[in-house]
Amino acid sequence: MEMLAISKIGDRALNKIARYNPNLIANLSKEAYDLYIIRKQICEYIFSLVTTQGMTLDNIKKNLQEEINKVKVLSKNANSEEERVFLNLKIEELGDYL
């Protein structure tokens, strides 16, 4: 049952990226492109977690929470408002998987 839940998390991450048409990515607005980049990074991160042998659902949640905490610290120390917005988007996207 746990393997099914882990694979669903991986599928969810891949589906978010699959919605983007590769031919149209260059035509996205700045904000949409930033969101695409964030989702792609998170997809790669989550995919590496779910493909790790022996990974449990609790370990995935723990790793995601640690990543959120790291990004929150970076957001507090961000130099510009644009960087802070980018990092807050990343926190929201990571939070969707918890």
Secondary structure, 3 states (H helix, E strand, C coil): CHHHHHHHHHHHHHHHHHCCCCCCHHHCCHHHHHHHHHHHHHHHHHHHHHCCCCCCHHHHHHHHHHHHHHHHHHHHCCCCHHHHHHHHHHHHHHHCCC
